Structures are given as structure tokens and as C-alpha cells.
Amino acid sequence: MKNQNSSPTLWTKQDTARYLRSSIKTVDRLLRDGRINGFKIGRKVLIYPDSVTEENINLIRPKFI
């Protein structure tokens, strides 16, 4: 019997960087730009894996000066 109350899987910045084959700075930039979704608990940042899609990563946002 499967556990119905299992918590959703969340990724750390390190997990996300490993998945994207990029650096943690890149993950920080994606979070700051709003391209991927996450939240902070104390010093730890947790990221929703379903927000880490190619469509979100390649989203071009104009920079306004």
C-alpha cells in the first residue's frame, strides 16, 4: 500500500544545478529573474522541480533601464 501523504519532492540549489549541468550562480540568477520558482526556509532555498523546464529556462525577459 502506497503512502498517500507523501510530501512533494523539492530540490536544493545544488540539486537543481546538477540537473541543469550548470553552476549554483546560474540557479541563483534564474531564481532572481523569476524563471524558476522556489522559497527560502532559513538559509536553505528549496526549488519546485516542475518549474525547472526548458521553456522557463529559455524565457527571454526584456531588461528595462
mmJSON file of the N, C-alpha and C atoms, coordinates in Angstrom:
{"data_MODEL":{"atom_site":{
"group_PDB":["ATOM","ATOM","ATOM","ATOM","ATOM","ATOM","ATOM","ATOM","ATOM","ATOM","ATOM","ATOM","ATOM","ATOM","ATOM","ATOM","ATOM","ATOM","ATOM","ATOM","ATOM","ATOM","ATOM","ATOM","ATOM","ATOM","ATOM","ATOM","ATOM","ATOM","ATOM","ATOM","ATOM","ATOM","ATOM","ATOM","ATOM","ATOM","ATOM","ATOM","ATOM","ATOM","ATOM","ATOM","ATOM","ATOM","ATOM","ATOM","ATOM","ATOM","ATOM","ATOM","ATOM","ATOM","ATOM","ATOM","ATOM","ATOM","ATOM","ATOM","ATOM","ATOM","ATOM","ATOM","ATOM","ATOM","ATOM","ATOM","ATOM","ATOM","ATOM","ATOM","ATOM","ATOM","ATOM","ATOM","ATOM","ATOM","ATOM","ATOM","ATOM","ATOM","ATOM","ATOM","ATOM","ATOM","ATOM","ATOM","ATOM","ATOM","ATOM","ATOM","ATOM","ATOM","ATOM","ATOM","ATOM","ATOM","ATOM","ATOM","ATOM","ATOM","ATOM","ATOM","ATOM","ATOM","ATOM","ATOM","ATOM","ATOM","ATOM","ATOM","ATOM","ATOM","ATOM","ATOM","ATOM","ATOM","ATOM","ATOM","ATOM","ATOM","ATOM","ATOM","ATOM","ATOM","ATOM","ATOM","ATOM","ATOM","ATOM","ATOM","ATOM","ATOM","ATOM","ATOM","ATOM","ATOM","ATOM","ATOM","ATOM","ATOM","ATOM","ATOM","ATOM","ATOM","ATOM","ATOM","ATOM","ATOM","ATOM","ATOM","ATOM","ATOM","ATOM","ATOM","ATOM","ATOM","ATOM","ATOM","ATOM","ATOM","ATOM","ATOM","ATOM","ATOM","ATOM","ATOM","ATOM","ATOM","ATOM","ATOM","ATOM","ATOM","ATOM","ATOM","ATOM","ATOM","ATOM","ATOM","ATOM","ATOM","ATOM","ATOM","ATOM","ATOM","ATOM","ATOM","ATOM","ATOM","ATOM","ATOM","ATOM","ATOM","ATOM"],
"id":[1,2,3,4,5,6,7,8,9,10,11,12,13,14,15,16,17,18,19,20,21,22,23,24,25,26,27,28,29,30,31,32,33,34,35,36,37,38,39,40,41,42,43,44,45,46,47,48,49,50,51,52,53,54,55,56,57,58,59,60,61,62,63,64,65,66,67,68,69,70,71,72,73,74,75,76,77,78,79,80,81,82,83,84,85,86,87,88,89,90,91,92,93,94,95,96,97,98,99,100,101,102,103,104,105,106,107,108,109,110,111,112,113,114,115,116,117,118,119,120,121,122,123,124,125,126,127,128,129,130,131,132,133,134,135,136,137,138,139,140,141,142,143,144,145,146,147,148,149,150,151,152,153,154,155,156,157,158,159,160,161,162,163,164,165,166,167,168,169,170,171,172,173,174,175,176,177,178,179,180,181,182,183,184,185,186,187,188,189,190,191,192,193,194,195],
"type_symbol":["N","C","C","N","C","C","N","C","C","N","C","C","N","C","C","N","C","C","N","C","C","N","C","C","N","C","C","N","C","C","N","C","C","N","C","C","N","C","C","N","C","C","N","C","C","N","C","C","N","C","C","N","C","C","N","C","C","N","C","C","N","C","C","N","C","C","N","C","C","N","C","C","N","C","C","N","C","C","N","C","C","N","C","C","N","C","C","N","C","C","N","C","C","N","C","C","N","C","C","N","C","C","N","C","C","N","C","C","N","C","C","N","C","C","N","C","C","N","C","C","N","C","C","N","C","C","N","C","C","N","C","C","N","C","C","N","C","C","N","C","C","N","C","C","N","C","C","N","C","C","N","C","C","N","C","C","N","C","C","N","C","C","N","C","C","N","C","C","N","C","C","N","C","C","N","C","C","N","C","C","N","C","C","N","C","C","N","C","C","N","C","C","N","C","C"],
"label_atom_id":["N","CA","C","N","CA","C","N","CA","C","N","CA","C","N","CA","C","N","CA","C","N","CA","C","N","CA","C","N","CA","C","N","CA","C","N","CA","C","N","CA","C","N","CA","C","N","CA","C","N","CA","C","N","CA","C","N","CA","C","N","CA","C","N","CA","C","N","CA","C","N","CA","C","N","CA","C","N","CA","C","N","CA","C","N","CA","C","N","CA","C","N","CA","C","N","CA","C","N","CA","C","N","CA","C","N","CA","C","N","CA","C","N","CA","C","N","CA","C","N","CA","C","N","CA","C","N","CA","C","N","CA","C","N","CA","C","N","CA","C","N","CA","C","N","CA","C","N","CA","C","N","CA","C","N","CA","C","N","CA","C","N","CA","C","N","CA","C","N","CA","C","N","CA","C","N","CA","C","N","CA","C","N","CA","C","N","CA","C","N","CA","C","N","CA","C","N","CA","C","N","CA","C","N","CA","C","N","CA","C","N","CA","C","N","CA","C","N","CA","C","N","CA","C","N","CA","C"],
"label_alt_id":[null,null,null,null,null,null,null,null,null,null,null,null,null,null,null,null,null,null,null,null,null,null,null,null,null,null,null,null,null,null,null,null,null,null,null,null,null,null,null,null,null,null,null,null,null,null,null,null,null,null,null,null,null,null,null,null,null,null,null,null,null,null,null,null,null,null,null,null,null,null,null,null,null,null,null,null,null,null,null,null,null,null,null,null,null,null,null,null,null,null,null,null,null,null,null,null,null,null,null,null,null,null,null,null,null,null,null,null,null,null,null,null,null,null,null,null,null,null,null,null,null,null,null,null,null,null,null,null,null,null,null,null,null,null,null,null,null,null,null,null,null,null,null,null,null,null,null,null,null,null,null,null,null,null,null,null,null,null,null,null,null,null,null,null,null,null,null,null,null,null,null,null,null,null,null,null,null,null,null,null,null,null,null,null,null,null,null,null,null,null,null,null,null,null,null],
"label_comp_id":["MET","MET","MET","LYS","LYS","LYS","ASN","ASN","ASN","GLN","GLN","GLN","ASN","ASN","ASN","SER","SER","SER","SER","SER","SER","PRO","PRO","PRO","THR","THR","THR","LEU","LEU","LEU","TRP","TRP","TRP","THR","THR","THR","LYS","LYS","LYS","GLN","GLN","GLN","ASP","ASP","ASP","THR","THR","THR","ALA","ALA","ALA","ARG","ARG","ARG","TYR","TYR","TYR","LEU","LEU","LEU","ARG","ARG","ARG","SER","SER","SER","SER","SER","SER","ILE","ILE","ILE","LYS","LYS","LYS","THR","THR","THR","VAL","VAL","VAL","ASP","ASP","ASP","ARG","ARG","ARG","LEU","LEU","LEU","LEU","LEU","LEU","ARG","ARG","ARG","ASP","ASP","ASP","GLY","GLY","GLY","ARG","ARG","ARG","ILE","ILE","ILE","ASN","ASN","ASN","GLY","GLY","GLY","PHE","PHE","PHE","LYS","LYS","LYS","ILE","ILE","ILE","GLY","GLY","GLY","ARG","ARG","ARG","LYS","LYS","LYS","VAL","VAL","VAL","LEU","LEU","LEU","ILE","ILE","ILE","TYR","TYR","TYR","PRO","PRO","PRO","ASP","ASP","ASP","SER","SER","SER","VAL","VAL","VAL","THR","THR","THR","GLU","GLU","GLU","GLU","GLU","GLU","ASN","ASN","ASN","ILE","ILE","ILE","ASN","ASN","ASN","LEU","LEU","LEU","ILE","ILE","ILE","ARG","ARG","ARG","PRO","PRO","PRO","LYS","LYS","LYS","PHE","PHE","PHE","ILE","ILE","ILE"],
"label_asym_id":["A","A","A","A","A","A","A","A","A","A","A","A","A","A","A","A","A","A","A","A","A","A","A","A","A","A","A","A","A","A","A","A","A","A","A","A","A","A","A","A","A","A","A","A","A","A","A","A","A","A","A","A","A","A","A","A","A","A","A","A","A","A","A","A","A","A","A","A","A","A","A","A","A","A","A","A","A","A","A","A","A","A","A","A","A","A","A","A","A","A","A","A","A","A","A","A","A","A","A","A","A","A","A","A","A","A","A","A","A","A","A","A","A","A","A","A","A","A","A","A","A","A","A","A","A","A","A","A","A","A","A","A","A","A","A","A","A","A","A","A","A","A","A","A","A","A","A","A","A","A","A","A","A","A","A","A","A","A","A","A","A","A","A","A","A","A","A","A","A","A","A","A","A","A","A","A","A","A","A","A","A","A","A","A","A","A","A","A","A","A","A","A","A","A","A"],
"label_entity_id":["1","1","1","1","1","1","1","1","1","1","1","1","1","1","1","1","1","1","1","1","1","1","1","1","1","1","1","1","1","1","1","1","1","1","1","1","1","1","1","1","1","1","1","1","1","1","1","1","1","1","1","1","1","1","1","1","1","1","1","1","1","1","1","1","1","1","1","1","1","1","1","1","1","1","1","1","1","1","1","1","1","1","1","1","1","1","1","1","1","1","1","1","1","1","1","1","1","1","1","1","1","1","1","1","1","1","1","1","1","1","1","1","1","1","1","1","1","1","1","1","1","1","1","1","1","1","1","1","1","1","1","1","1","1","1","1","1","1","1","1","1","1","1","1","1","1","1","1","1","1","1","1","1","1","1","1","1","1","1","1","1","1","1","1","1","1","1","1","1","1","1","1","1","1","1","1","1","1","1","1","1","1","1","1","1","1","1","1","1","1","1","1","1","1","1"],
"label_seq_id":[1,1,1,2,2,2,3,3,3,4,4,4,5,5,5,6,6,6,7,7,7,8,8,8,9,9,9,10,10,10,11,11,11,12,12,12,13,13,13,14,14,14,15,15,15,16,16,16,17,17,17,18,18,18,19,19,19,20,20,20,21,21,21,22,22,22,23,23,23,24,24,24,25,25,25,26,26,26,27,27,27,28,28,28,29,29,29,30,30,30,31,31,31,32,32,32,33,33,33,34,34,34,35,35,35,36,36,36,37,37,37,38,38,38,39,39,39,40,40,40,41,41,41,42,42,42,43,43,43,44,44,44,45,45,45,46,46,46,47,47,47,48,48,48,49,49,49,50,50,50,51,51,51,52,52,52,53,53,53,54,54,54,55,55,55,56,56,56,57,57,57,58,58,58,59,59,59,60,60,60,61,61,61,62,62,62,63,63,63,64,64,64,65,65,65],
"pdbx_PDB_ins_code":[null,null,null,null,null,null,null,null,null,null,null,null,null,null,null,null,null,null,null,null,null,null,null,null,null,null,null,null,null,null,null,null,null,null,null,null,null,null,null,null,null,null,null,null,null,null,null,null,null,null,null,null,null,null,null,null,null,null,null,null,null,null,null,null,null,null,null,null,null,null,null,null,null,null,null,null,null,null,null,null,null,null,null,null,null,null,null,null,null,null,null,null,null,null,null,null,null,null,null,null,null,null,null,null,null,null,null,null,null,null,null,null,null,null,null,null,null,null,null,null,null,null,null,null,null,null,null,null,null,null,null,null,null,null,null,null,null,null,null,null,null,null,null,null,null,null,null,null,null,null,null,null,null,null,null,null,null,null,null,null,null,null,null,null,null,null,null,null,null,null,null,null,null,null,null,null,null,null,null,null,null,null,null,null,null,null,null,null,null,null,null,null,null,null,null],
"Cartn_x":[0.838,0.0,0.887,0.608,1.408,0.97,1.93,1.641,1.0,-0.228,-0.963,-0.492,0.136,0.515,1.981,2.554,3.963,4.129,5.174,5.405,5.976,5.723,6.25,7.772,8.389,9.835,10.265,11.226,11.789,13.281,13.86,15.286,16.005,17.236,18.101,18.724,19.454,20.141,21.186,21.827,22.834,22.193,21.039,20.324,19.919,19.416,18.973,20.15,21.278,22.47,22.966,22.936,23.361,22.427,21.115,20.144,20.354,20.61,20.792,22.208,23.109,24.526,25.075,24.794,25.254,25.765,26.086,26.617,25.491,25.831,24.87,24.565,25.541,25.299,24.226,24.23,23.207,21.835,21.752,20.477,20.026,20.95,20.613,20.049,20.669,20.216,18.825,18.569,17.25,16.177,16.517,15.575,15.304,16.362,16.233,15.404,15.586,14.848,13.418,13.081,11.726,11.474,12.535,12.371,12.061,12.523,12.158,11.624,10.792,10.123,10.73,10.872,11.38,11.011,11.437,11.194,12.327,12.409,13.508,12.99,13.691,13.425,14.736,14.795,16.052,17.081,18.194,19.247,19.111,18.228,18.085,17.052,17.397,16.488,16.017,14.704,14.116,13.381,13.543,13.035,12.029,10.936,9.938,10.468,10.651,11.208,10.351,9.039,8.184,8.34,8.996,9.248,10.543,11.341,12.612,12.35,11.807,11.517,12.321,12.531,13.282,12.598,11.284,10.52,10.805,10.835,11.109,12.569,13.473,14.889,15.23,14.651,14.968,14.089,13.253,12.374,13.202,12.913,13.642,12.796,13.388,12.697,13.438,12.698,13.382,13.861,15.014,15.525,15.178,14.499,14.137,15.11,15.551,16.532,15.833],
"Cartn_y":[-1.174,0.0,1.242,2.183,3.391,4.415,5.227,6.295,7.461,7.782,8.861,10.232,10.344,11.63,11.953,11.424,11.702,13.162,13.788,15.193,15.34,16.483,16.674,16.775,16.343,16.398,17.817,18.327,19.65,19.501,20.403,20.354,21.494,21.245,22.319,23.001,24.094,24.759,23.837,23.034,22.096,21.038,20.505,19.509,20.097,21.329,21.987,22.239,22.708,22.953,21.653,20.583,19.288,18.843,19.029,18.65,19.465,20.767,21.648,21.604,20.928,20.896,22.302,23.094,24.473,24.768,26.01,26.399,26.848,26.945,27.43,28.903,29.662,31.069,31.196,30.277,30.289,30.028,29.096,28.811,30.038,30.704,31.939,32.988,33.119,34.089,33.735,32.446,32.02,32.286,32.067,32.357,33.858,34.644,36.098,36.675,36.125,36.61,36.084,35.146,34.605,33.533,32.984,31.941,30.588,30.339,29.127,29.547,28.705,29.028,28.262,28.953,28.331,29.185,28.749,29.51,29.247,30.088,30.031,29.629,28.709,28.324,28.547,29.607,29.951,30.3,29.59,29.817,28.898,27.94,26.934,27.384,27.236,27.54,26.226,26.074,24.873,25.271,24.454,24.775,23.717,24.178,23.261,22.673,21.355,20.747,20.968,21.081,21.261,22.64,23.579,24.893,24.905,23.848,23.771,23.069,23.838,23.316,24.101,23.506,24.174,25.479,25.462,26.656,27.811,27.512,28.554,29.011,28.086,28.422,29.329,29.061,29.822,31.046,31.361,32.511,33.788,34.587,35.849,36.955,37.66,38.773,40.058,41.063,42.318,43.03,43.68,44.479,45.931,46.536,47.927,48.763,49.826,50.675,51.808],
"Cartn_z":[0.0,0.0,0.0,-0.913,-1.022,0.01,0.434,1.38,0.631,0.962,0.31,0.753,1.919,2.483,2.248,1.193,0.94,0.536,1.037,0.748,-0.659,-1.303,-2.652,-2.612,-3.684,-3.773,-4.094,-3.353,-3.586,-3.791,-4.585,-4.867,-4.168,-3.787,-3.302,-4.518,-4.266,-5.371,-5.987,-5.148,-5.651,-6.546,-6.127,-6.937,-8.285,-8.248,-9.472,-10.41,-9.859,-10.672,-11.299,-10.542,-11.068,-12.205,-12.03,-13.052,-14.336,-14.175,-15.327,-15.893,-15.178,-15.547,-15.657,-14.625,-14.575,-13.17,-12.926,-11.615,-10.687,-9.425,-8.429,-8.683,-9.187,-9.53,-10.613,-11.558,-12.604,-12.006,-11.071,-10.399,-9.607,-8.933,-8.217,-9.169,-10.338,-11.34,-11.841,-12.097,-12.566,-11.513,-10.26,-9.173,-9.082,-9.126,-9.002,-10.146,-11.367,-12.534,-12.587,-11.706,-11.679,-12.716,-13.276,-14.3,-13.688,-12.47,-11.735,-10.379,-9.791,-8.531,-7.37,-6.273,-5.064,-3.862,-2.708,-1.49,-0.516,0.484,1.424,2.798,3.433,4.816,5.559,6.33,6.986,5.937,5.938,4.947,3.736,3.808,2.753,1.717,0.451,-0.649,-1.246,-1.359,-1.95,-3.224,-4.248,-5.58,-6.015,-6.628,-7.166,-8.477,-8.539,-9.759,-11.003,-10.828,-12.005,-12.637,-11.932,-12.527,-13.333,-13.228,-13.948,-15.28,-16.215,-17.544,-18.568,-19.717,-20.777,-21.186,-21.182,-21.547,-20.578,-19.287,-18.286,-18.323,-18.53,-18.527,-19.704,-20.866,-22.07,-22.266,-21.315,-21.399,-21.481,-22.491,-22.66,-22.063,-21.119,-20.489,-20.83,-21.279,-21.608,-20.344,-20.457,-19.344,-19.606,-18.663,-18.785,-17.975,-18.564,-17.875,-17.184],
"occupancy":[1.0,1.0,1.0,1.0,1.0,1.0,1.0,1.0,1.0,1.0,1.0,1.0,1.0,1.0,1.0,1.0,1.0,1.0,1.0,1.0,1.0,1.0,1.0,1.0,1.0,1.0,1.0,1.0,1.0,1.0,1.0,1.0,1.0,1.0,1.0,1.0,1.0,1.0,1.0,1.0,1.0,1.0,1.0,1.0,1.0,1.0,1.0,1.0,1.0,1.0,1.0,1.0,1.0,1.0,1.0,1.0,1.0,1.0,1.0,1.0,1.0,1.0,1.0,1.0,1.0,1.0,1.0,1.0,1.0,1.0,1.0,1.0,1.0,1.0,1.0,1.0,1.0,1.0,1.0,1.0,1.0,1.0,1.0,1.0,1.0,1.0,1.0,1.0,1.0,1.0,1.0,1.0,1.0,1.0,1.0,1.0,1.0,1.0,1.0,1.0,1.0,1.0,1.0,1.0,1.0,1.0,1.0,1.0,1.0,1.0,1.0,1.0,1.0,1.0,1.0,1.0,1.0,1.0,1.0,1.0,1.0,1.0,1.0,1.0,1.0,1.0,1.0,1.0,1.0,1.0,1.0,1.0,1.0,1.0,1.0,1.0,1.0,1.0,1.0,1.0,1.0,1.0,1.0,1.0,1.0,1.0,1.0,1.0,1.0,1.0,1.0,1.0,1.0,1.0,1.0,1.0,1.0,1.0,1.0,1.0,1.0,1.0,1.0,1.0,1.0,1.0,1.0,1.0,1.0,1.0,1.0,1.0,1.0,1.0,1.0,1.0,1.0,1.0,1.0,1.0,1.0,1.0,1.0,1.0,1.0,1.0,1.0,1.0,1.0,1.0,1.0,1.0,1.0,1.0,1.0],
"B_iso_or_equiv":[0.0,0.0,0.0,0.0,0.0,0.0,0.0,0.0,0.0,0.0,0.0,0.0,0.0,0.0,0.0,0.0,0.0,0.0,0.0,0.0,0.0,0.0,0.0,0.0,0.0,0.0,0.0,0.0,0.0,0.0,0.0,0.0,0.0,0.0,0.0,0.0,0.0,0.0,0.0,0.0,0.0,0.0,0.0,0.0,0.0,0.0,0.0,0.0,0.0,0.0,0.0,0.0,0.0,0.0,0.0,0.0,0.0,0.0,0.0,0.0,0.0,0.0,0.0,0.0,0.0,0.0,0.0,0.0,0.0,0.0,0.0,0.0,0.0,0.0,0.0,0.0,0.0,0.0,0.0,0.0,0.0,0.0,0.0,0.0,0.0,0.0,0.0,0.0,0.0,0.0,0.0,0.0,0.0,0.0,0.0,0.0,0.0,0.0,0.0,0.0,0.0,0.0,0.0,0.0,0.0,0.0,0.0,0.0,0.0,0.0,0.0,0.0,0.0,0.0,0.0,0.0,0.0,0.0,0.0,0.0,0.0,0.0,0.0,0.0,0.0,0.0,0.0,0.0,0.0,0.0,0.0,0.0,0.0,0.0,0.0,0.0,0.0,0.0,0.0,0.0,0.0,0.0,0.0,0.0,0.0,0.0,0.0,0.0,0.0,0.0,0.0,0.0,0.0,0.0,0.0,0.0,0.0,0.0,0.0,0.0,0.0,0.0,0.0,0.0,0.0,0.0,0.0,0.0,0.0,0.0,0.0,0.0,0.0,0.0,0.0,0.0,0.0,0.0,0.0,0.0,0.0,0.0,0.0,0.0,0.0,0.0,0.0,0.0,0.0,0.0,0.0,0.0,0.0,0.0,0.0],
"pdbx_formal_charge":[null,null,null,null,null,null,null,null,null,null,null,null,null,null,null,null,null,null,null,null,null,null,null,null,null,null,null,null,null,null,null,null,null,null,null,null,null,null,null,null,null,null,null,null,null,null,null,null,null,null,null,null,null,null,null,null,null,null,null,null,null,null,null,null,null,null,null,null,null,null,null,null,null,null,null,null,null,null,null,null,null,null,null,null,null,null,null,null,null,null,null,null,null,null,null,null,null,null,null,null,null,null,null,null,null,null,null,null,null,null,null,null,null,null,null,null,null,null,null,null,null,null,null,null,null,null,null,null,null,null,null,null,null,null,null,null,null,null,null,null,null,null,null,null,null,null,null,null,null,null,null,null,null,null,null,null,null,null,null,null,null,null,null,null,null,null,null,null,null,null,null,null,null,null,null,null,null,null,null,null,null,null,null,null,null,null,null,null,null,null,null,null,null,null,null],
"auth_seq_id":[1,1,1,2,2,2,3,3,3,4,4,4,5,5,5,6,6,6,7,7,7,8,8,8,9,9,9,10,10,10,11,11,11,12,12,12,13,13,13,14,14,14,15,15,15,16,16,16,17,17,17,18,18,18,19,19,19,20,20,20,21,21,21,22,22,22,23,23,23,24,24,24,25,25,25,26,26,26,27,27,27,28,28,28,29,29,29,30,30,30,31,31,31,32,32,32,33,33,33,34,34,34,35,35,35,36,36,36,37,37,37,38,38,38,39,39,39,40,40,40,41,41,41,42,42,42,43,43,43,44,44,44,45,45,45,46,46,46,47,47,47,48,48,48,49,49,49,50,50,50,51,51,51,52,52,52,53,53,53,54,54,54,55,55,55,56,56,56,57,57,57,58,58,58,59,59,59,60,60,60,61,61,61,62,62,62,63,63,63,64,64,64,65,65,65],
"auth_comp_id":["MET","MET","MET","LYS","LYS","LYS","ASN","ASN","ASN","GLN","GLN","GLN","ASN","ASN","ASN","SER","SER","SER","SER","SER","SER","PRO","PRO","PRO","THR","THR","THR","LEU","LEU","LEU","TRP","TRP","TRP","THR","THR","THR","LYS","LYS","LYS","GLN","GLN","GLN","ASP","ASP","ASP","THR","THR","THR","ALA","ALA","ALA","ARG","ARG","ARG","TYR","TYR","TYR","LEU","LEU","LEU","ARG","ARG","ARG","SER","SER","SER","SER","SER","SER","ILE","ILE","ILE","LYS","LYS","LYS","THR","THR","THR","VAL","VAL","VAL","ASP","ASP","ASP","ARG","ARG","ARG","LEU","LEU","LEU","LEU","LEU","LEU","ARG","ARG","ARG","ASP","ASP","ASP","GLY","GLY","GLY","ARG","ARG","ARG","ILE","ILE","ILE","ASN","ASN","ASN","GLY","GLY","GLY","PHE","PHE","PHE","LYS","LYS","LYS","ILE","ILE","ILE","GLY","GLY","GLY","ARG","ARG","ARG","LYS","LYS","LYS","VAL","VAL","VAL","LEU","LEU","LEU","ILE","ILE","ILE","TYR","TYR","TYR","PRO","PRO","PRO","ASP","ASP","ASP","SER","SER","SER","VAL","VAL","VAL","THR","THR","THR","GLU","GLU","GLU","GLU","GLU","GLU","ASN","ASN","ASN","ILE","ILE","ILE","ASN","ASN","ASN","LEU","LEU","LEU","ILE","ILE","ILE","ARG","ARG","ARG","PRO","PRO","PRO","LYS","LYS","LYS","PHE","PHE","PHE","ILE","ILE","ILE"],
"auth_asym_id":["A","A","A","A","A","A","A","A","A","A","A","A","A","A","A","A","A","A","A","A","A","A","A","A","A","A","A","A","A","A","A","A","A","A","A","A","A","A","A","A","A","A","A","A","A","A","A","A","A","A","A","A","A","A","A","A","A","A","A","A","A","A","A","A","A","A","A","A","A","A","A","A","A","A","A","A","A","A","A","A","A","A","A","A","A","A","A","A","A","A","A","A","A","A","A","A","A","A","A","A","A","A","A","A","A","A","A","A","A","A","A","A","A","A","A","A","A","A","A","A","A","A","A","A","A","A","A","A","A","A","A","A","A","A","A","A","A","A","A","A","A","A","A","A","A","A","A","A","A","A","A","A","A","A","A","A","A","A","A","A","A","A","A","A","A","A","A","A","A","A","A","A","A","A","A","A","A","A","A","A","A","A","A","A","A","A","A","A","A","A","A","A","A","A","A"],
"auth_atom_id":["N","CA","C","N","CA","C","N","CA","C","N","CA","C","N","CA","C","N","CA","C","N","CA","C","N","CA","C","N","CA","C","N","CA","C","N","CA","C","N","CA","C","N","CA","C","N","CA","C","N","CA","C","N","CA","C","N","CA","C","N","CA","C","N","CA","C","N","CA","C","N","CA","C","N","CA","C","N","CA","C","N","CA","C","N","CA","C","N","CA","C","N","CA","C","N","CA","C","N","CA","C","N","CA","C","N","CA","C","N","CA","C","N","CA","C","N","CA","C","N","CA","C","N","CA","C","N","CA","C","N","CA","C","N","CA","C","N","CA","C","N","CA","C","N","CA","C","N","CA","C","N","CA","C","N","CA","C","N","CA","C","N","CA","C","N","CA","C","N","CA","C","N","CA","C","N","CA","C","N","CA","C","N","CA","C","N","CA","C","N","CA","C","N","CA","C","N","CA","C","N","CA","C","N","CA","C","N","CA","C","N","CA","C","N","CA","C","N","CA","C","N","CA","C","N","CA","C"],
"pdbx_PDB_model_num":[1,1,1,1,1,1,1,1,1,1,1,1,1,1,1,1,1,1,1,1,1,1,1,1,1,1,1,1,1,1,1,1,1,1,1,1,1,1,1,1,1,1,1,1,1,1,1,1,1,1,1,1,1,1,1,1,1,1,1,1,1,1,1,1,1,1,1,1,1,1,1,1,1,1,1,1,1,1,1,1,1,1,1,1,1,1,1,1,1,1,1,1,1,1,1,1,1,1,1,1,1,1,1,1,1,1,1,1,1,1,1,1,1,1,1,1,1,1,1,1,1,1,1,1,1,1,1,1,1,1,1,1,1,1,1,1,1,1,1,1,1,1,1,1,1,1,1,1,1,1,1,1,1,1,1,1,1,1,1,1,1,1,1,1,1,1,1,1,1,1,1,1,1,1,1,1,1,1,1,1,1,1,1,1,1,1,1,1,1,1,1,1,1,1,1]
}}}
